[in-house]
Amino acid sequence: KLFPVDSLLSEAKAYALKLAGGPTLALGHIKRCVHEGMQLSLAEGLALERELVAELFASEDAQEGLSAFVEKRTAEFKGD
């Protein structure tokens, strides 16, 4: 995301707080896939992605996200 120079610091802090309040487990897995995936073959990268997605779908955060969506409320992620 791009911000004007004069408001860069405040906008970046607000954006970071928004991310920190989100699904941190999923964000961590995405980061891992990107960083590790660059060093893996396509097959290995897809295997890593499959493994991490399975972990995410088994997590409490996934259940919370689905429940919040169905109940039309904001999810309260815990990183579990």
C-alpha positions in Angstrom: 0.0 0.0 0.0 1.3 3.5 -0.9 0.9 6.6 1.3 1.8 10.2 0.7 5.2 11.2 2.1 3.7 13.8 4.5 1.5 11.2 6.2 3.7 8.1 5.7 4.5 7.4 9.3 1.0 7.8 10.7 -0.5 5.9 7.8 2.0 3.1 8.1 1.4 2.8 11.9 -2.4 2.6 11.3 -1.9 0.0 8.6 0.4 -2.0 10.9 -2.2 -1.9 13.7 -4.9 -3.1 11.3 -2.7 -6.0 10.2 -1.8 -6.9 13.8 -5.5 -7.1 14.7 -6.2 -9.5 11.9 -5.5 -13.2 11.4 -1.9 -13.2 12.5 -1.6 -17.0 12.2 -2.6 -16.8 8.5 -0.4 -13.8 7.9 2.6 -15.6 9.4 1.9 -18.7 7.2 1.7 -16.5 4.1 5.0 -14.9 5.0 6.6 -18.3 5.5 5.2 -19.5 2.1 6.6 -16.5 0.3 10.0 -16.6 1.9 10.6 -20.4 1.9 8.8 -20.8 -1.4 11.4 -18.8 -3.3 14.0 -21.5 -2.5 11.8 -24.5 -3.3 10.7 -26.2 -6.5 7.1 -25.8 -7.6 6.2 -29.2 -6.2 7.9 -28.5 -2.9 6.3 -25.1 -2.6 2.8 -26.5 -3.3 3.4 -29.2 -0.7 4.4 -26.5 1.9 1.3 -24.5 1.0 -0.9 -27.5 1.3 0.6 -28.3 4.8 0.1 -24.7 6.0 -3.4 -24.4 4.7 -4.4 -27.6 6.4 -3.0 -26.2 9.7 -4.9 -23.0 9.2 -8.2 -24.7 8.5 -7.8 -26.7 11.7 -7.1 -23.6 13.8 -9.4 -21.8 16.2 -8.9 -18.6 14.2 -10.4 -20.4 11.1 -13.4 -21.3 13.1 -13.7 -17.8 14.5 -13.4 -16.3 11.0 -16.1 -18.6 9.6 -18.4 -18.0 12.6 -17.9 -14.2 12.4 -18.7 -14.3 8.6 -21.9 -16.3 9.1 -23.0 -14.1 12.1 -22.0 -10.9 10.2 -19.7 -9.6 12.9 -16.1 -8.7 13.2 -13.8 -11.7 13.9 -11.7 -11.7 17.0 -8.6 -13.6 16.1 -6.3 -14.9 18.8 -3.4 -16.3 16.7 -4.4 -19.9 17.5 
